[in-house]
Each structure stands twice: as structure tokens, then as C-alpha cells.
Amino acid sequence: MASRTSGAKWVAFRDPKSHFEYEGAALRKAWPRLHRGDAEPFPTGKGAAALLDAWRDFHAGRFQAACQQGDALGAAGAAVANKAAGVHATYLAKDEAGALRILEAAIARGERAVAETPKNPNAHYFHAFALGRYSQRISVVRALAEGLGGKVQKSLERTLELEPKHAEAHVAYAVFQAEIIDKVGSLAGRISYGATRDGALKHFEQAIRLAPDSPVARLEYARGLGLLSPRETARAKELLVAAVSIEPADAMESLDVDAAKAALAHG
């Protein structure tokens, strides 16, 4: 793994209620469900076995191992490495400086993957994913001031050009627009980034159509409504209730469902 993360402390995922192990052929069988959101193709060819092991670690919640194995595989493993880094930083990381180092390494990894595999939708998506999680950590206002907003937008738009049915990219683009409008206002958001309320809602709805069993699509939609339409509390609650009703298929989804439960508990 990149030396920039060597001093970062990773927090283990622990869920005594669930075990998300996909050994042998079980992973291939579950792949369409597990990757409906990110549209990642099932690995084949040279290096496939190592990449599958990295994804097994990711789905089981061994995020540090998944990131390390993915990083060692170069551009081919950037998606699993960056997804592991982003999920860990979002839900488990306790040390702020360490989390930022992990995300900084993910951004650099994403840049390399984009340069090496420019026609791979997930090279662009997981670059945007890392940038987005980093921006939320340092504050969206600061990220915009540093020019990160344009980079997120460019990577998400390229993802959707290459793969229009990428559900998680639709979620991320909706969140991006909602956060832009919340921070700079509707007029400036539309002029500077093409961000609109209707556009954000359209992407949220498309994500749910593409991945109806995705907890995070509903969780982020509910959060987005809090920024775009604070009075739509009933709709936001409906989305959160739907999110918690989904049986998680892996560790990430378990964390998404827990976050939705926490949001419901806080009203």
C-alpha cells in the first residue's frame, strides 16, 4: 500500500450479527447483487484471482486488506482499493489525520487509474468517490475553494458518459449537486456547476431505479432532500425506512443500513 497511508490507523469492521464471506464460486453467484451499484465487471484473465480475493476482503469488511491488495494490483485494483478507503473513511475512521491520509492516497491512486485506463468507468468514478469523501472531510466550502468541485464534476460526468447505468455515480452526482446548491445557492450553483434541484432529484430517482436494493441510494437521497427540500420530512423518512428494510449483502451495506437507522433515530 502507498506509504502515505502507512501511519494511518484502520478501524476493523465488526458486526456480530452478520458474516459476509463469499468463498469460491459464491462470489461469482452473488456478484450481480453485490455490484449492481458500481457496475464493476467480474474479474477475468491475468490477475483475476488476486483481484477477487481483494473484493472478498472488501465485502467481508476487511477494508485495510482490500485496500492493500487492490493497491498492489495497480490500475486493475484501484476500484476495490478506493472503495475500501472511502467506506472506511466515511464510517469507521476515528483519527482525522489518518483518514485524510488514506483519502489523499486514494485520490492519487484514482488519478493514476484514470491516466492508465481512461475508458474504464470505475477509474473515473472511484477517483470522484475519493475526492468527494475527502471534500466532505475537509468541508465542502473549503473543497470548492481549492477547486476540487470541478474535478469531482468532471470525473462523475465522464463516468456516466462511459456507463449511463452506473447507479452509484448517479447517487454521487445527485449529492454533488445538492451540496453545491446548499453551499453556494441555486443561482451560483447553476452558473458555476450546472447544479439544479431538479437535476439532483432526477439522478437520485435514476439511482433507485437502477439499484432498487441499494441502501445507500435511499440514505443519500434522504440526506439530499434535507439540503434541497428541508420541508419534505415525510419523504425523507420514507426513504430511510426503505433503506433500513433492505437486507445488507455485505459489510458496506451493513454500515449504510446502520447509518440510516441512526438518521431515523435522530428524526
C-alpha positions, 0 to 999 in steps of 0.5 A: 500500500502507498506509504502515505497511508502507512501511519494511518490507523484502520478501524476493523469492521465488526458486526456480530450479527452478520458474516459476509464471506463469499468463498469460491464460486459464491462470489461469482453467484452473488456478484450481480447483487453485490455490484449492481451499484458500481457496475464493476465487471467480474474479474477475468484473465491475468490477475483475476484471482488476486483481484477477487480475493481483494473484493472478498476482503472488501465485502467481508469488511476487511477494508485495510486488506482490500485496500492493500491488495487492490493497491498492489494490483495497480490500475486493475485494483484501484476500484476495490482499493478506493472503495475500501478507503472511502467506506472506511473513511466515511464510517469507521475512521476515528483519527482525522489525520489518518483518514485524510491520509488514506483519502489523499492516497486514494485520490492519487491512486484514482488519478493514476487509474484514470491516466492508465485506463481512461475508458474504464468507468470505475477509474473515473468514478472511484477517483470522484468517490475519493475526492468527494469523501475527502471534500466532505472531510475537509468541508465542502466550502473549503473543497470548492475553494481549492477547486476540487468541485470541478474535478469531482464534476468532471470525473462523475460526468465522464463516468456516466458518459462511459456507463449511463447505468452506473447507479452509484455515480448517479447517487454521487452526482445527485449529492454533488449537486445538492451540496453545491446548491446548499453551499453556494445557492441555486443561482451560483450553483447553476452558473458555476456547476450546472447544479439544479434541484431538479437535476439532483432529484432526477439522478437520485430517482435514476439511482433507485431505479437502477439499484432498487436494493441499494441502501445507500441510494435511499440514505443519500437521497434522504440526506439530499432532500434535507439540503434541497427540500428541508420541508419534505420530512415525510419523504425523507423518512420514507426513504430511510425506512426503505433503506433500513428494510433492505437486507445488507449483502455485505459489510458496506451495506451493513454500515449504510443500513446502520447509518440510516437507522441512526438518521431515523433515530435522530428524526 
